[in-house]
Amino acid sequence: MIIGHKDNVEFVIQNAPTVKGAAMKKVIGAEEGWEDYVMRIVKLEPFGYSFDHEHPWPHINYYILGEGVLTIEGEEFPVKEGGYSLVPANKRHQWRSHSDKGLEFICIVPKEGHK
């Protein structure tokens, strides 16, 4: 059994020229007993953005703060707190914050998707 709070896990800053104000923290994975998946929290600073990328696994997202846009294969989808999304495998995607609060969301991936 795992009971915790997101504020007790440190964010890891994502440093790359193609990213602005992005950070991620793993909260549940194999070390906590969930062998096949990883639950992490992604945070984008106000008007920040994630990598524009694709990979061979899907992921599920639940938006917990702010609002922004999820772009999948060039098509933009508005997202905001309380919403959710499924990003299919092998689809190019990126998140952008469009809020003074930033954008924060839960991201669940298969274990091979968390590095």
C-alpha positions in Angstrom: 0.0 0.0 0.0 1.2 3.5 -0.9 -0.2 6.7 0.5 1.6 9.9 -0.2 1.3 13.5 -1.3 2.6 15.1 -4.5 4.2 17.9 -2.5 6.6 15.4 -0.9 8.2 14.4 -4.2 10.7 16.7 -6.0 10.2 17.8 -9.6 13.0 17.1 -12.0 13.5 20.0 -14.4 13.5 19.1 -18.1 16.4 20.9 -19.7 16.5 21.1 -23.5 16.4 23.8 -26.1 13.0 22.6 -27.2 11.4 22.8 -23.8 10.4 25.8 -21.7 9.5 25.7 -18.0 8.8 22.0 -17.9 9.3 19.6 -14.9 8.2 16.1 -14.0 8.1 13.9 -10.9 7.5 10.2 -10.6 5.0 9.4 -7.8 4.2 5.7 -8.3 6.1 3.0 -10.2 7.8 -0.4 -9.7 9.6 0.7 -6.6 6.2 1.5 -5.0 4.6 -1.8 -6.2 3.1 -0.9 -9.6 5.2 -3.2 -11.8 4.0 -2.4 -15.3 3.1 1.3 -15.2 4.4 4.7 -13.9 2.3 7.6 -12.6 4.0 10.9 -12.8 3.1 14.5 -12.6 4.1 17.0 -15.3 4.2 20.7 -14.6 4.5 23.5 -17.1 5.3 27.0 -15.9 3.0 29.8 -17.1 3.2 29.8 -20.9 5.7 27.0 -20.9 5.8 23.9 -23.1 6.9 20.3 -23.2 9.0 18.4 -25.7 7.4 18.0 -29.1 7.8 14.2 -29.4 6.4 10.8 -30.2 7.1 7.3 -28.8 5.8 3.7 -29.2 3.5 3.8 -26.1 0.3 5.6 -25.3 -0.3 7.6 -22.1 -3.3 8.7 -20.1 -3.5 12.2 -18.6 -5.6 13.9 -16.0 -5.3 17.7 -15.8 -5.1 19.0 -12.2 -4.2 22.7 -12.6 -4.5 25.4 -15.2 -5.3 25.2 -18.9 -3.5 24.9 -22.2 -3.3 23.0 -25.5 -2.4 19.5 -26.3 -1.3 19.2 -29.9 -1.5 15.7 -31.5 -0.2 15.3 -35.0 -0.6 19.1 -35.6 -4.2 19.3 -34.3 -4.8 21.4 -31.2 -7.0 20.3 -28.4 -7.8 22.6 -25.5 -7.2 21.1 -22.0 -8.0 22.3 -18.5 -8.2 21.2 -14.9 -10.7 18.4 -14.5 -10.2 17.1 -18.1 -8.5 14.0 -19.3 -6.9 12.7 -22.5 -5.4 9.6 -24.0 -2.4 10.2 -26.3 -2.1 7.2 -28.7 1.2 5.5 -29.4 3.3 6.8 -32.2 1.5 10.1 -32.5 3.6 13.4 -32.3 2.4 15.5 -29.4 3.2 18.5 -27.2 1.6 20.4 -24.3 1.6 24.2 -24.0 0.4 26.2 -21.0 -2.0 29.0 -21.8 -2.5 30.1 -18.2 -0.9 32.3 -15.6 -1.3 29.3 -13.3 0.7 27.1 -15.6 -0.5 23.6 -16.5 -0.1 20.5 -14.2 -1.3 17.0 -15.1 -1.0 13.4 -14.1 0.6 11.3 -16.8 0.4 7.4 -16.7 2.7 5.4 -19.0 3.9 1.8 -19.3 7.1 1.4 -17.4 9.2 1.5 -20.7 7.8 5.1 -21.1 9.5 6.5 -18.0 13.2 7.1 -18.2 
